[in-house]
Amino acid sequence: MAGVLSGHTEGMADSLRVLVTGATGFVGQRLVPALVAEGHEVRAMTRRPEEYTGEGQAVGGDVFEPDTLDKALADVDVAYYFVHSLGTKDFERLDAEAARSFATAASSAGVSQIVYLGGLGSDDQVLSPHLRSRREVEKLLGATGVPVTALRAAIVVGHGGISWEITRQLVDKLPAMIAPRWVKTRTQPISLADVVRYLVGVAGNDAAVGRVFEIGGPDQIDYLEMLRVASTVIKGHAPPIVPVPILSPRLSSYWLSLVTDVDTMTARNLVDSMDTEVLVSDHSILDVVPGDPMTYEEAVRRAIEDREAAEA
């Protein structure tokens, strides 16, 4: 072990050597500059480093090609793991294979901490394949002895996120809508900005090593209310929404892929999780990374502002 996580009187490491997998993804591309701003030495792992234009040092690596991970992880203190295969039919097997590969390489490299962003849901619930896979990846990442810090979240609200894009495109394109029964399921959305803040805050933090944290915004609301709030922010009014119990998960996924630009396979895997109520029951993250998270409405406004800025 690199041992960088010990000897800090307030639990926080100063400057760390950090690897961010999925550095060009939804969360990764926001996390890298935030870590750089904190003074950390950041490697941005991508399968095509020659095309990388973001902050940090680009490094090649592919979790499905274990031989590529040794160089990427060499001398790294903290590794962030943002890898999933949600758009494929066999995502559970692929995600498990990738997690085993990365955990083995991280252990061999002497990494002191892996930080993983997983999904909310209690262990006594019947989890969907998507949430079950997230939980399995969490366990596999720690199977080779590297301490894992897991942050479990529900819907992350931010420009470019799949779940948020589904919400935005539905309310943007439809003057009224019928909706499946899962719109009455409660969840606890969190802003992308708060997710990044928590991810930065647990890096090299002795109080976070080897622990699982639940993260969410202050609002516990159902998907129906999420649609209404988003529509009010975007359009100034909420559209008529009529829940229809007969819409099966398969029909729901076809409906989402028809109205939005999310592919049917990804939509189906997400829909399967929307029948499960996922709420924060443990608020201990606030003791480790203090601060008040944004409300859902504030997160929606930030996502809209970020989209407008990106398109300007």
Secondary structure, 3 states (H helix, E strand, C coil): CCCCCCCCCCCCCCCCEEEECCCCCCCHHHHHHHHHHCCCEEEEEECCHHHCCCCCEEEECCCCCHHHHHHHHCCCCEEEECCCCCCCCCHHHHHHHHHHHHHHHHHHHCCCEEEEEEECCCCCCCCCHHHHHHHHHHHHHCCCCCCEEEEEECCEECCCCHHHHHHHHHHHHCCCEEECHHHHCEECCEEHHHHHHHHHHHCCCCCCCCCEEECCCCCCEEHHHHHHHHHHHHHCCCCCEEECCCCCHHHHHHHHHHHCCCCHHHHHHHHCCCCCCECCCCCCHHHHCCCCCCCHHHHHHHHHHHHHHHHC
